[in-house]
Amino acid sequence: MSAPLPPAGVVLLGGVHGALAAARSLGRKGIPVIYVTDDHPLPKFSRYVRESFEWPGAQAPGAAQWLLDLAASRGLKDWLLIPCADGDVKLIAENRDTLQKAFRVVSLAWDNLKQLGDKKLLAGLAIQAGIPFPRSYRVDSAADLAALEPSFPVLLKPAQREARNSFTQDKVWRANTRAELDALYRDAAMQSGASGVVVQDYIPGEGHDQYSYAGVWAAGEPVAEMTVRRTRQYPSDFGISCFIEIVDEPQIRDVAEKLLRAARYEGLVEIDFKFDARDGRFKPLDVNTRVWAWLGLGEAAGTDFVTMLYRMAHGEQLPAAAGAKDHRWMHVLRDAPAVLSLFRQEKWRGGLSGYLASFRKPLAWATLSWDDPVPCLVEVPITALRILRRRMSKS
């Protein structure tokens, strides 16, 4: 039997489905949870969120002091501070020493963490560690872009994703021709800066070639790990994962461990991979040093990453944990359109029976939970309202 959990709670910063899963996992164990956001309200509807606060956001001046003031006013001494969105990762890492005066923080300092969070630096770290990585081109200006002679198609990605704009929200843009590359770079540079854009070779493949590694690390070594296939995404090419299956892929685990050991990593982490059939290797694409959307799959499969992080933050030595096989995770609101899109593109081969097979148990859900039903009930109207607001802001 596990030791009793400490009385201090957790402050979740930002995020949506990952933050909701973290709140549920912690709350079911009696750990109090506070949710702080400047964006999506969904997690605050969970019965496991004791209080929620809106704040100016991680990039606002005085953001770290705002958190310290919250800790002082609400009596949050020694509560664990967990980032659930990219901007919050950087804020905590840059202000780690200051925030540790009030909170428990499990994070590298930003000078060390940015080699994973900045895609330009990530490519260099991967090469240094001897890890296969998609070819990336150094582009800091329009002149650098003009000098490139890549093989098309290529991808444009934001080097960092702290800011919110169409480029960072889309995560990746594809250029099939020179004219498209020039036009997309101009647009991306206006939003993320001339040197804030990564140009990278495209790895061919479909959704079933997309994989992820998830883990919690302490002092440069893994405490718990999981590998999954991101079987379906929406949109299907470079979208958000909506159907995920646990698979055992030792090659992914080996590459992830080599990369994270090179950074002497500590904390929660999720790494996106793509299988390159041209050379038979799994290549890392992005490293997320925060809570990820499908975090709830871990709890369902017996590898409760966020509770492990909580215990680790309070000084417990945790035994290594292995996740169960054959568990799946689904976000129905995105998965149904994803399957429909594949059907229209004549890429769906399973028929209705194949889709219904996706629902066979054991299955974890992005929002549905019988002991916490309200987030599922409000997700559709919240999503519709947010889409409407975005469209109105562009008109």
Buried (B, 14 or more C-beta within 10 A) or exposed (E): EEEEBBEBBBBBBBBBBBBBBBBBBBBBEEBBBBBBBBBBBBBBBBBBBBBBBEBEBBBEEEBBEBBBEBBEEBEBEBBBBBBBBBBBBBBBBBBBEBBEEBBBBBBBEBEBBBBBBBBBBBBEBBEEBEBBBBEBBEBBEEEBBEEBEBEEBBBBBBBBBBBBBEBBEBBBBBBEEBEBBEEBBEBBBEBBBBBBBBBBBBBEBEBEBBBBBBBBBBEBEBBBBBBBBBBBBBEBBBBBBBBBBBBEBEBBBEBBBBBBBBBEBBBBBBBBBBBBEEEEBBBBBBBBBBBBBBBBBBBBBEBBBBBBBBBBBBEEEBEEBEBEEEBBBBBBBBBBBBBEBBBEEEEBEEEEEEBEEBEEEEBBBBBBBEEBBBBBEBBEEBBEEBEEEEEEEEE
